[in-house]
Amino acid sequence: MKAVADSNIYVSGLLFKGPPSEFLRLAQLGKMQLFISAPILDEIVGVLSRQKFGLTNSEIARLKRIIQRTARNIEPKAGVDAVKAGTPGSAFTHVNPWLVTELQKIVFLLFSIT
């Protein structure tokens, strides 16, 4: 199986137990191929640098190395013009953020058991 994960999956998987950490573990065990792009890696480092996580620069660097060993770096050939939840006129105008998070957990749980 091949997969690309959102930055939230990496952050949750590296810092907490649960479906995202199982998802990353599958990639580390070679059960699937995980791919990442430089913009996603930069976003992960930015999120890990937030004060609320209390990580040192060396801890962030260590987590970044784990990601680089786990996921194969790719350069996307095309961009995606995504519409964010709550954007007027989008199908996602009234989506509850909690629901989106719960749906993500289910999707990643499915990945972890396949």
N, C-alpha and C positions, 0 to 999 in steps of 0.2 A: 504494500500500500504506500502511496505517496501523499504527503500532506503539507500544507502551509498553515501555520498557526498565527493568530493575532497576538499582538504584544501582551494582552491581558493574560493569555494562556501561559506564556513564558513567565511573567511576573508571579502569577498565582502558583504555577507549577514549581518554580524555584524556591518560593518562600513558604508555601503552605502545603499540607497534605490534601488529597482529594483527586477528583477526576483529572484536572490539569497536570498534576504531578505524575499520575499514572500514564497519561498521554506522553509526557516527556520521557518517562522510563521506557516505554515501548520503543521510542526512537533510539535511546541509549543502548538498548539490548539488540538493536538491529532488526526489530520486528516490522519496522516501516522506515521509509525514507522521509525525513523532515527537511524542508527547504526554508530558507530565510533570505531576505533581501537586506541591503545596507540600511534603507530607511526604517524597516521594522526593527533591526538591531539598534539603531540610533534611538528610536522611540523607547525601546526597552531600557536602555541605559539611562535615558532621561527620567523615566518613571522610577527606576530603582534609586535614582539620585535624590528623590524627594525626601524631605526631612522626616516625613511620617514613618518611613521604613527604618530610619536610623542606621543606615549602612555606611561603612567607611569606603573610601576610594578603593582600597585594596580588596574589600569584599565585593564591590561592584565589578572590579576587574576580574576577580575569580569567577563570578557568575557569568560574565561575558565570555570567558574562555570555555566554560561549560557549554554555553550555547553554541559557540563556534565549533566545538568538538562534536556536538549532537546534531546540528543542522548543517546542511550543505548550502553554501552561499550561492545565490542566483541573482542575475540582473534581469528584472522584468523587461519584456520587449514592448509592452503597452501599459498604459495607465488605466485606472478605473475611475470614472466620475460617479462616486457613490453619493447617495442622498442620506443625510443623517436623520434619525428619528426626530420628529418635532418640526421639520422643515415645512413651512406652509405649502400646501398643494401636493405633498408627498403622501404615499400610502401609509407612511409611518407617523403621521401627525399626532395620533392619539395613542401611541405605543407606550406602555408603562415600562420604564427602565428596569424595574424588578423582573418583569416578564421576560425581557430580552436576556437578562443575566441567567434566569432559570432555564430558558431555552438553550443558551450556550452550554450550561452544565450538562444538559441532557445530550446534546450533540457530542460533547467531548467524552461523556461516559460511554456512549455508543462506540466511539473510536477506541476507547480503552479495552473494550471487550471483543473487538473483532480481530 
